[in-house]
Amino acid sequence: MSTLKEAVEYIYDRRGGTRIKYGLDRINKLCDLLGNPQRDFPVIHVTGTNGKGSTSKAIHNILKEHGLKVGLFTSPHLTHISERIKINGKSIKDSEFITILNEMIFSIEKMDNMKDEMSPSFFEIITALALKYFSNQNVDVAVLEVGLGGRLDATNVVVSDVSVITTVQYDHMNLLGNTLEKIAFEKAGIIKNNNNVVLGNITDSAKKIILQRANEVGINNVFEFEKDFTFKNPAFSLNWNSIDYKSKYNKIDNLIYKANGTYQPYNISTAIMAVESFFEKKDKKLDINKTKKALKGFLWEGRFELLEYKNKNVILEGAHNISGALALKNSIKTYIKNFKRAALVGILDDKDIEGMVNIIANEFDYIIITQVPNKRSNNPEYVYALFKKFNKNVVFIKDPVEAFNNLLSSPYDYYFVTGSLYLVGKIRGYIFNLEEI
């Protein structure tokens, strides 16, 4: 393969494809054939129903500002596949992606020839590629965001130094279970022996399951939100937010950051604690000034991200499940309660559509429903029908770009794109004229 387009098509078009293949047998075998690159660097492993991406990015930023060479693996990407794999904020180059994948093909096709269930999936291949890249580049530490769940996720091939669980809420219940306790069990599966474990804002029943797992595997330390670290005095203004942070190690007043959303104080606090717990294992100390500098410009694209486009205020918010919809509602109330709002909404078929509609339908004065550019969006008309029950000012336009341009043609103070990260990525790519791959 000589182009990135060929490389990506190769991964997508294989037998493993993009369908979710849960379990660790394939990723363990693939990494073994590649020389187990996951063993070559320390790892901070991050899971959670919501907040894991923001938390991972914030951890990366803080570690980078402390002078470390930091790998970051996140998913999904918004517009370009290279967004998933970064070192110190710079995406993997197309040539590096192609070279590593070409080196992996022999091992991938060897597994293809074993039996069908051993054929690696897209996510398993991209995970192994990231691990190989981080090994080749001799990173000091890698921050890995779990794709789905934790226990059987491909990223769980690593033996981490720190495990982070941001939140435990309802999502992917067909795979993770239909109670918070079952979902907590799956997420707790990333905890390893001698870990430092950081727990965000998690309910007591879910936390009980997680601490049980931590006790079983034998951890080093556990740091719990409100017990070992917390934040106070949150201040919210679009693109200018702040908190006072306190842990058993440090106190940081007036910590300013750019990322919007009433959920971000939780993510940022959890990220700082994760770095403190990593440094505790490495006999290092957190530098408060460097931490402040690292977070001042912190932004997580597609999460209550305010953009100016054609002199209009556009907010991209990838609220893709019930807890995300509740967070969106809360953030609207906090930031722009008294302004007129319109929204472009697309929701995947396998989400709790009715629950999400019930939460957000009355938050907007005008709504356009569209089809999410993803195979898991086959019935957007059903989403439209549900919204019509709650809000009379709703229309349906199937093509997302046409729908977005139509949205902007009506006079409102803020224009939202929400309901799915895939939709957010499509529109963000359109706004910035980015190559989609």
Residue pairs with C-beta under 8 A, 6 or more apart in sequence:
1 7
1 10
1 98
1 101
1 102
2 98
3 94
3 98
4 81
4 82
4 94
4 97
4 98
4 437
5 437
7 97
7 98
7 101
8 81
8 437
10 101
10 105
11 101
11 122
11 125
11 126
12 18
12 122
14 108
14 112
14 119
14 120
14 122
14 125
15 112
15 116
15 119
16 26
16 119
16 120
16 121
16 122
16 124
16 125
17 121
17 122
18 121
18 122
18 375
19 121
20 121
20 123
20 148
20 175
21 117
21 120
21 121
21 123
21 124
22 148
22 149
22 152
22 153
22 175
23 152
24 152
24 154
24 156
24 157
25 118
26 111
26 117
26 118
26 119
26 120
26 121
26 124
26 154
27 120
27 124
27 127
27 128
27 154
27 156
27 157
28 157
29 111
29 118
30 104
30 107
30 108
30 111
30 120
30 124
30 125
30 128
31 37
31 38
31 128
31 131
31 157
33 107
33 110
33 111
34 104
34 107
34 128
34 131
34 132
37 128
37 131
37 132
37 134
37 135
37 136
38 131
38 135
38 157
38 158
38 159
39 159
40 134
40 135
40 138
41 71
41 134
41 135
41 138
41 139
41 140
41 141
41 142
42 140
42 141
42 142
42 160
42 161
42 278
42 282
43 141
43 142
43 143
43 144
43 158
43 159
43 160
43 161
43 162
44 59
44 141
44 142
44 143
44 144
44 160
44 161
44 162
44 164
44 274
44 278
45 144
45 146
45 155
45 156
45 158
45 160
45 162
45 163
45 164
45 190
46 52
46 55
46 56
46 59
46 143
46 144
46 145
46 146
46 164
46 166
46 274
47 145
47 146
47 149
47 150
47 153
47 163
47 164
47 165
47 166
47 187
47 190
48 55
48 146
48 164
48 165
48 166
48 167
48 168
48 187
48 200
49 166
49 167
49 168
49 169
49 170
49 171
49 183
49 187
49 321
49 323
50 166
50 167
50 169
50 171
50 263
50 321
50 323
50 324
50 327
51 166
51 167
51 200
51 263
51 266
51 267
51 270
52 145
52 146
52 164
52 166
53 74
53 145
53 300
53 303
54 259
54 261
54 263
54 264
54 267
54 268
54 271
54 300
54 303
55 164
55 166
55 200
55 267
55 268
55 270
55 271
55 274
56 72
56 74
56 143
56 144
56 145
56 271
57 72
57 74
57 298
57 300
58 267
58 268
58 271
58 272
58 295
58 298
58 300
59 143
59 164
59 271
59 274
59 275
60 70
60 72
60 86
60 89
60 143
61 89
61 294
61 295
61 298
62 271
62 272
62 275
62 286
62 290
62 291
62 294
62 295
63 70
63 140
63 141
63 143
63 275
63 278
64 70
64 88
64 89
64 294
65 290
65 291
65 293
65 294
66 275
66 284
66 286
66 287
66 290
66 294
68 140
68 141
69 87
69 88
69 137
69 138
69 139
69 140
69 141
70 87
70 88
70 139
70 140
70 141
70 142
70 143
71 85
71 86
71 87
71 130
71 133
71 134
71 137
71 139
71 141
71 142
71 143
72 85
72 86
72 87
72 89
72 142
72 143
73 84
73 85
73 86
73 127
73 130
73 131
73 134
73 142
73 143
73 144
73 145
73 155
74 83
74 84
74 145
75 84
75 123
75 126
75 145
75 147
76 84
76 421
76 422
76 425
77 83
77 84
77 425
78 301
78 302
78 421
78 424
78 425
78 428
78 429
79 425
79 426
79 428
79 429
79 432
79 434
79 435
79 436
79 437
80 91
80 434
80 435
80 436
80 437
81 97
81 126
81 437
82 91
82 92
82 93
82 94
82 97
83 91
84 126
84 130
85 91
85 92
85 97
85 126
85 129
85 130
85 133
86 92
87 133
87 134
87 137
87 139
92 130
92 133
96 133
97 129
100 129
100 132
100 133
100 136
101 125
101 129
103 132
104 125
104 128
104 129
104 132
108 120
108 125
111 118
111 119
111 120
112 118
112 119
112 120
120 128
121 154
123 147
123 154
124 154
127 147
127 154
127 155
127 157
128 154
130 144
131 142
131 157
131 158
134 142
141 161
141 278
144 155
144 158
144 160
145 155
146 153
146 155
146 156
146 187
146 190
147 153
147 154
147 155
148 172
148 175
148 176
149 172
149 175
149 176
149 183
149 186
149 187
149 189
150 156
150 165
150 186
150 187
150 188
150 189
150 190
151 185
151 186
151 187
151 188
151 189
151 190
152 186
152 189
153 190
155 190
156 189
156 190
159 192
160 190
160 192
160 195
161 195
161 196
161 278
161 281
162 195
162 196
162 197
162 198
162 274
162 277
162 278
162 281
163 190
163 191
163 192
163 195
163 196
163 197
163 198
164 197
164 198
164 200
164 270
164 274
165 187
165 188
165 190
165 197
165 198
165 199
165 200
165 202
165 210
166 200
166 201
166 266
166 267
166 270
167 200
167 201
167 202
167 266
167 323
168 180
168 183
168 184
168 187
168 202
168 203
168 206
168 210
169 180
169 183
169 321
169 322
169 323
170 178
170 180
170 183
170 321
170 322
170 323
170 352
171 183
171 321
171 322
171 323
171 351
173 183
174 350
176 182
176 183
176 186
177 183
177 185
177 186
180 203
180 205
180 206
181 205
181 206
181 208
181 209
183 206
184 202
184 205
184 206
184 207
184 209
184 210
185 209
185 213
187 210
188 209
188 210
188 212
188 213
188 214
189 213
191 197
191 210
191 213
191 214
191 217
191 219
192 217
193 217
193 218
193 219
194 218
194 219
194 220
195 214
195 217
195 219
195 220
196 219
196 220
196 221
196 222
196 223
196 277
196 278
196 280
196 281
197 210
197 214
197 219
197 221
197 222
197 223
197 277
198 222
198 223
198 270
198 273
198 274
198 277
199 207
199 210
199 222
199 223
199 224
199 225
200 225
200 266
200 267
200 269
200 270
201 225
201 226
201 266
202 210
202 225
207 224
211 222
214 222
220 281
221 277
221 280
222 228
223 229
223 247
223 248
223 273
223 276
223 277
225 266
225 269
225 270
225 273
228 247
228 248
228 273
229 245
229 246
229 247
229 248
229 269
229 270
229 272
229 273
229 276
230 245
230 246
230 247
230 269
231 243
231 244
231 245
231 246
231 265
231 266
231 268
231 269
232 243
232 244
232 246
233 242
233 243
233 244
234 241
234 242
234 243
234 262
234 265
235 241
235 242
235 243
236 260
236 262
236 334
236 335
237 335
238 260
238 306
238 335
238 336
239 258
239 260
239 306
240 256
240 258
241 256
241 257
241 258
241 259
241 260
241 264
241 265
242 254
242 255
242 256
242 257
243 255
243 257
243 265
243 268
243 269
244 251
244 252
244 253
244 254
244 255
245 251
245 252
245 253
245 255
245 268
245 269
245 272
246 252
247 272
247 273
247 276
249 276
249 280
249 285
249 286
250 272
250 276
250 286
250 288
252 272
252 288
252 291
252 292
255 268
255 291
255 292
255 295
256 292
256 295
256 296
257 264
257 268
257 295
257 296
257 297
257 298
258 296
258 297
258 298
258 299
259 268
259 298
259 299
259 300
259 303
259 304
260 303
260 304
260 305
260 306
260 315
260 331
260 335
261 303
261 304
261 317
261 327
261 331
262 327
262 330
262 331
262 334
263 327
263 330
263 331
268 295
268 298
272 286
272 291
275 286
275 291
276 286
279 285
279 286
299 305
301 316
301 428
302 316
302 317
302 318
302 421
302 424
302 425
302 428
303 316
303 317
303 318
304 315
304 316
304 317
304 328
304 331
304 335
305 315
305 316
305 317
305 428
306 313
306 314
306 315
307 313
307 314
307 315
307 316
307 431
308 314
309 408
309 431
310 408
312 408
312 415
313 413
313 414
313 415
314 414
314 415
314 416
314 417
314 431
315 414
315 415
315 416
315 417
316 416
316 417
316 418
316 424
316 427
316 428
317 328
317 331
317 416
317 417
317 418
317 424
318 324
318 418
318 420
318 421
318 424
319 325
319 327
319 328
319 356
319 360
319 418
319 419
320 347
320 348
320 351
320 419
320 420
320 421
321 351
321 352
321 356
322 352
322 355
322 356
322 359
325 355
325 356
325 359
325 360
326 359
328 359
328 360
328 363
328 418
329 359
329 360
329 363
332 341
332 363
336 413
336 414
339 413
339 414
340 365
340 411
340 412
340 413
340 414
341 363
341 364
341 365
341 412
341 413
341 414
341 415
341 416
342 364
342 365
342 366
342 367
342 368
342 407
342 410
342 412
342 414
342 415
342 416
343 360
343 363
343 364
343 366
343 367
343 368
343 407
343 415
343 416
343 417
343 418
344 367
344 368
344 370
344 400
344 403
344 404
344 407
344 415
344 416
344 417
344 418
344 423
344 427
345 360
345 367
345 368
345 369
345 370
345 383
345 387
345 416
345 418
345 419
345 423
346 369
346 370
346 371
346 372
346 377
346 380
346 383
346 400
346 419
346 420
346 422
346 423
347 353
347 356
347 357
347 372
347 377
347 383
347 419
347 420
348 372
348 374
348 376
348 377
348 420
348 422
349 376
349 377
349 378
349 379
349 382
350 376
353 382
353 383
353 386
354 386
356 419
357 383
357 386
357 387
357 389
357 390
358 390
360 418
361 367
361 387
361 389
361 390
361 391
362 390
362 391
364 391
364 416
365 393
365 412
366 393
366 394
366 407
366 410
366 412
367 387
367 391
367 393
367 394
367 395
368 394
368 395
368 396
368 397
368 403
368 406
368 407
369 380
369 383
369 384
369 387
369 394
369 395
369 396
369 397
370 380
370 396
370 397
370 398
370 399
370 400
370 403
370 404
370 423
371 377
371 380
371 398
371 399
371 400
372 380
372 400
372 419
372 420
372 422
372 423
373 400
373 422
373 423
373 426
374 420
374 422
377 420
377 422
380 396
380 398
381 396
384 394
384 396
387 394
388 394
397 403
397 406
400 423
400 426
400 427
401 426
401 427
401 430
404 417
404 427
404 430
407 415
408 415
417 423
417 424
417 427
417 428
418 424
426 436
428 434
429 435
429 436
